[in-house]
């Protein structure tokens, strides 16, 4: 089993008449006519054949003087030993082959690992169409309690969802796991007893094996649809419009030839499958969705605002959406503009070089193009940090502007396996090795479908006619009228086409100013209208208003390269396996909030010529004032000119520096006129520019980062969204400049390296089958980390500081020293090591506030300026973990087996570890969680004890008890006393335990019925359900309090039942016969039922308005002390198989057959409306309880429309 996912066949060949072993009998494993593996029995009649890809095979045994025997449909499972014995009979007609159908054993003698395997024969009958859905039928696998970004994921025995790894044909999966259902040969779930050839997962393993090539051509087409969109309506069986088309084809390409040139065995074969799907609503809801009626939507888009006149004659803008009532809304079945088009492709080619050598290449791809019903935040902002997480707030009023996400995941592999023949006398047998290479790529782009990468269109509403003039105020001391600035006035407007609803608002705004005599300027344009780079306010701060673009652009470009090699051999009774794995990832990302580009452009232009120099005075008559005024010369400073300003001036054909100020006679009125002309000629009017003229190349990286008010975030890309062609170092980030001398702030891609080695030994001792192994993982984040998480600067320690020699005896040389001045200190104020603080006497203190970090106490810095440099960082220390794995099974008899295992599992950090240099440099302006590049792998210690018992000839029961000890899990935490600013980051501080019991009942086909049922009792508790569950506590500045509480996915009881009932045909048919016809021949029903108790949530002391979702209502009772209602789903598939015959042979009989399978798939057969979330104050999914509170009543009374607010 060195080849990940491969299986082994073991057995014994005996004489049927006396039970004597038959040595040197030949046993071959056949896929059609192609030999997949083979071997010969030893002196005791025993044989072992490996590696065998998972699947269903015919196994043939031949011995001289005996009738050959074939066991058909032998199921080989990945990472398992299948036992199959042969009893041969001596015969006269030796050409007669005895064929016997395989009967899968009721108990698993190789039972050290827990979980389950579902093969193609069962998958074909299921309503489940994905590997994840198939895996969910296994005991201990649950999707309960998975919310937010984890929704739709699964948890294995109480582990976090990101602790589960998927493998497809031995490839560790990154990105989508989607495969055509027809491509899946087997889904194997390992919930415990993980063998040493798997690693980097602390929850469990889901291994998917795809189908391989066949010796004969076969294929099929599968069409499944619940309806289609016709205009604005969805027509079909339901209102969700989900359609899938699937096709597959397999067969030989080349054959080997004998000496006569005749074809013999296949040399090269293939398997191809594809799936194309269109979902009008990919997340169906039982309660529907609320949208404006068509009439109300049209009216709101045509008139999103109206204007009211104030007492002084001016006008104010009012949002029409503030006055929408329930009568303006309707509930519809399917989400609008939330469709998804997707396509999957899987291919595999097998080259049978000879009987001992196989070369396989293959791969899969999955493309998805979806409109995001749950969109990213839409707040108009000049910083990407304020773009919120995904929510549904865009969908109600502004669904036409849902963002779109395109994702392409592809992976390919090449694998070579070489077996070695061995003589009967050899002590080393069944030796082989495997070398495999695989490469994966994940490409993701999220954008506004209307604007795509036309970034300046996101925030463009129109072109403004701009005039500039001087502003004045009376000097209170001299009484003279003096200039105090330069103002921008908007005198005309041409609506743009990029955002027509927003553009229309300004038409009304300019009309109102003509009535009132007001002037639109840079200060009031967004009060009355909408300026470029802004959007309409959200009604009551809640739903995104109409016309709001998707203010988020994201690119991800992640790749993974793996090299795995393994070898195995049987030495005596020991099956020894050695393996090595190397993995390199390269992750690149680029995020931008493009609406804010216009505001940033305004900030960056004219900055070097707009300040006034009050020391250089001009006097003159200014007609706008009607009097003589004092005018000050502009304070021109070319050194303050931004990269954008310079690039824009060049693009406009202006003087690149714009500093040619006319120096004239201070008392000459002509000088004032020259000044005004200079303003007109040198000040750039950003509002009047065509967006096609502007591009990101005009900005420097510093322009877009803007000291932490960053519009972009990137790694492995440059600030314009282009992939880096070099690998910048940490030093480059601080020192590298472009051709114009501006810092590039270049950040390399994230390139972690993972290396593992393992050794396993599977052997039997006194009927006990042991699987013992040890795995060693080495993880290197391959990046720089802070020398000290509390100090985002370079600093001195006690041992290397140049000034202070006297310290308390309890203080070590590696302690950080805190002083009264960070650069020129005069005295020591305290010390720290790790999270432990001490005062100047060396006495331990609990609260670092006693030292007043940043006020009167500072770390002693090595630099002469309080700035971040490369000296503040060091290399990541590679993490090496040794993980013993022990599993055994003890067959008491042929009908009962004990099994147990002990594992230590580790997993690298999956999130929160990539270094964020920009956040460190601008830490004093950051309010979001900052990654911790020094995170360590998490650890789980897993124990299990179980028992299998045959109950009857066709049923068995399996009972197992498990315990998991989870350590060093990742959680957010505030670092109080950090310098130069407290901040929140990730730490390896969470822990938890899971205790449980799983019962599995397996009833093989008995009559018409097949049942597989499991029950899991589980107690999952810990200090955090996910890596950000402690965010509210950390943000409140509270101490790092860690209490054991039920985890969010702690489902106490879970029952899964797969029930299959079907009729055979011919003599195997036992159903009703009507009019001489076997009406239900080859007809079946498959039901999958899931019943689970409710998962935990926390009650709050007071009701909080949904309009203020970020505010906590305060914890009532204990954390996660309440429970949601139980959930129940029943999915069904009804099918009938019809055999079609066509074509004729030489005798005139129909010679070819095909199967037509007609099926009806019904998800949620009983239309159960399960409650998956509730409001924490009321425990009700429909009412948050806020409106009836005094605060709610006050909010209603103060709303522009109390009725609309309440609705």
HELIX and SHEET records of a PDB file:
HELIX    1   1 UNK A  120  UNK A  123  1                                   4    
HELIX    2   2 UNK A  131  UNK A  135  1                                   5    
HELIX    3   3 UNK A  148  UNK A  150  5                                   3    
HELIX    4   4 UNK A  161  UNK A  163  5                                   3    
HELIX    5   5 UNK A  181  UNK A  183  5                                   3    
HELIX    6   6 UNK A  294  UNK A  302  1                                   9    
HELIX    7   7 UNK A  320  UNK A  323  5                                   4    
HELIX    8   8 UNK A  326  UNK A  328  5                                   3    
HELIX    9   9 UNK A  384  UNK A  386  5                                   3    
HELIX   10  10 UNK A  399  UNK A  401  5                                   3    
HELIX   11  11 UNK A  455  UNK A  457  5                                   3    
HELIX   12  12 UNK A  500  UNK A  516  1                                  17    
HELIX   13  13 UNK A  525  UNK A  528  1                                   4    
HELIX   14  14 UNK A  594  UNK A  596  5                                   3    
HELIX   15  15 UNK A  597  UNK A  604  1                                   8    
HELIX   16  16 UNK A  607  UNK A  610  1                                   4    
HELIX   17  17 UNK A  638  UNK A  640  5                                   3    
HELIX   18  18 UNK A  643  UNK A  652  1                                  10    
HELIX   19  19 UNK A  669  UNK A  682  1                                  14    
HELIX   20  20 UNK A  686  UNK A  688  5                                   3    
HELIX   21  21 UNK A  691  UNK A  693  5                                   3    
HELIX   22  22 UNK A  696  UNK A  698  5                                   3    
HELIX   23  23 UNK A  701  UNK A  705  1                                   5    
HELIX   24  24 UNK A  706  UNK A  708  5                                   3    
HELIX   25  25 UNK A  730  UNK A  735  1                                   6    
HELIX   26  26 UNK A  848  UNK A  851  5                                   4    
HELIX   27  27 UNK A  870  UNK A  872  5                                   3    
HELIX   28  28 UNK A  917  UNK A  921  1                                   5    
HELIX   29  29 UNK A  923  UNK A  925  5                                   3    
HELIX   30  30 UNK A 1031  UNK A 1035  1                                   5    
HELIX   31  31 UNK A 1066  UNK A 1068  5                                   3    
HELIX   32  32 UNK A 1106  UNK A 1108  5                                   3    
HELIX   33  33 UNK A 1190  UNK A 1197  1                                   8    
HELIX   34  34 UNK A 1202  UNK A 1206  1                                   5    
SHEET    1   A 3 UNK A  46  UNK A  52  0                                        
SHEET    2   A 3 UNK A   7  UNK A  15 -1                                        
SHEET    3   A 3 UNK A  81  UNK A  83  1                                        
SHEET    1   B 3 UNK A  46  UNK A  52  0                                        
SHEET    2   B 3 UNK A   7  UNK A  15 -1                                        
SHEET    3   B 3 UNK A  86  UNK A  88  1                                        
SHEET    1   C 5 UNK A  34  UNK A  40  0                                        
SHEET    2   C 5 UNK A  26  UNK A  31 -1                                        
SHEET    3   C 5 UNK A  55  UNK A  62 -1                                        
SHEET    4   C 5 UNK A  69  UNK A  76 -1                                        
SHEET    5   C 5 UNK A  98  UNK A 101  1                                        
SHEET    1   D 5 UNK A 114  UNK A 119  0                                        
SHEET    2   D 5 UNK A 184  UNK A 192 -1                                        
SHEET    3   D 5 UNK A 204  UNK A 210 -1                                        
SHEET    4   D 5 UNK A 164  UNK A 168  1                                        
SHEET    5   D 5 UNK A 171  UNK A 172 -1                                        
SHEET    1   E 2 UNK A 141  UNK A 142  0                                        
SHEET    2   E 2 UNK A 155  UNK A 156 -1                                        
SHEET    1   F10 UNK A 218  UNK A 225  0                                        
SHEET    2   F10 UNK A 242  UNK A 257 -1                                        
SHEET    3   F10 UNK A 263  UNK A 279 -1                                        
SHEET    4   F10 UNK A 340  UNK A 354 -1                                        
SHEET    5   F10 UNK A 357  UNK A 371 -1                                        
SHEET    6   F10 UNK A 404  UNK A 419 -1                                        
SHEET    7   F10 UNK A 428  UNK A 447 -1                                        
SHEET    8   F10 UNK A 553  UNK A 571 -1                                        
SHEET    9   F10 UNK A 574  UNK A 592 -1                                        
SHEET   10   F10 UNK A 712  UNK A 715 -1                                        
SHEET    1   G18 UNK A 218  UNK A 225  0                                        
SHEET    2   G18 UNK A 242  UNK A 257 -1                                        
SHEET    3   G18 UNK A 263  UNK A 279 -1                                        
SHEET    4   G18 UNK A 340  UNK A 354 -1                                        
SHEET    5   G18 UNK A 357  UNK A 371 -1                                        
SHEET    6   G18 UNK A 404  UNK A 419 -1                                        
SHEET    7   G18 UNK A 428  UNK A 447 -1                                        
SHEET    8   G18 UNK A 553  UNK A 571 -1                                        
SHEET    9   G18 UNK A 574  UNK A 592 -1                                        
SHEET   10   G18 UNK A 753  UNK A 765 -1                                        
SHEET   11   G18 UNK A 768  UNK A 780 -1                                        
SHEET   12   G18 UNK A 879  UNK A 893 -1                                        
SHEET   13   G18 UNK A 896  UNK A 907 -1                                        
SHEET   14   G18 UNK A 938  UNK A 952 -1                                        
SHEET   15   G18 UNK A 955  UNK A 975 -1                                        
SHEET   16   G18 UNK A 983  UNK A1006 -1                                        
SHEET   17   G18 UNK A1009  UNK A1022 -1                                        
SHEET   18   G18 UNK A1045  UNK A1046 -1                                        
SHEET    1   H21 UNK A 218  UNK A 225  0                                        
SHEET    2   H21 UNK A 242  UNK A 257 -1                                        
SHEET    3   H21 UNK A 263  UNK A 279 -1                                        
SHEET    4   H21 UNK A 340  UNK A 354 -1                                        
SHEET    5   H21 UNK A 357  UNK A 371 -1                                        
SHEET    6   H21 UNK A 404  UNK A 419 -1                                        
SHEET    7   H21 UNK A 428  UNK A 447 -1                                        
SHEET    8   H21 UNK A 553  UNK A 571 -1                                        
SHEET    9   H21 UNK A 574  UNK A 592 -1                                        
SHEET   10   H21 UNK A 753  UNK A 765 -1                                        
SHEET   11   H21 UNK A 768  UNK A 780 -1                                        
SHEET   12   H21 UNK A 879  UNK A 893 -1                                        
SHEET   13   H21 UNK A 896  UNK A 907 -1                                        
SHEET   14   H21 UNK A 938  UNK A 952 -1                                        
SHEET   15   H21 UNK A 955  UNK A 975 -1                                        
SHEET   16   H21 UNK A 983  UNK A1006 -1                                        
SHEET   17   H21 UNK A1009  UNK A1022 -1                                        
SHEET   18   H21 UNK A1053  UNK A1062 -1                                        
SHEET   19   H21 UNK A1083  UNK A1092 -1                                        
SHEET   20   H21 UNK A1127  UNK A1144 -1                                        
SHEET   21   H21 UNK A1150  UNK A1162 -1                                        
SHEET    1   I 2 UNK A 227  UNK A 230  0                                        
SHEET    2   I 2 UNK A 233  UNK A 236 -1                                        
SHEET    1   J 2 UNK A 289  UNK A 292  0                                        
SHEET    2   J 2 UNK A 329  UNK A 332 -1                                        
SHEET    1   K 2 UNK A 305  UNK A 309  0                                        
SHEET    2   K 2 UNK A 315  UNK A 319 -1                                        
SHEET    1   L 3 UNK A 462  UNK A 474  0                                        
SHEET    2   L 3 UNK A 481  UNK A 495 -1                                        
SHEET    3   L 3 UNK A 520  UNK A 521 -1                                        
SHEET    1   M 2 UNK A 612  UNK A 622  0                                        
SHEET    2   M 2 UNK A 627  UNK A 634 -1                                        
SHEET    1   N 2 UNK A 784  UNK A 786  0                                        
SHEET    2   N 2 UNK A 873  UNK A 875 -1                                        
SHEET    1   O 5 UNK A 844  UNK A 845  0                                        
SHEET    2   O 5 UNK A 836  UNK A 839 -1                                        
SHEET    3   O 5 UNK A 828  UNK A 833 -1                                        
SHEET    4   O 5 UNK A 816  UNK A 819 -1                                        
SHEET    5   O 5 UNK A 858  UNK A 859 -1                                        
SHEET    1   P 2 UNK A1073  UNK A1074  0                                        
SHEET    2   P 2 UNK A1077  UNK A1078 -1                                        
SHEET    1   Q 2 UNK A1096  UNK A1097  0                                        
SHEET    2   Q 2 UNK A1122  UNK A1123 -1                                        
SHEET    1   R 2 UNK A1099  UNK A1100  0                                        
SHEET    2   R 2 UNK A1115  UNK A1116 -1                                        
END                                                                             
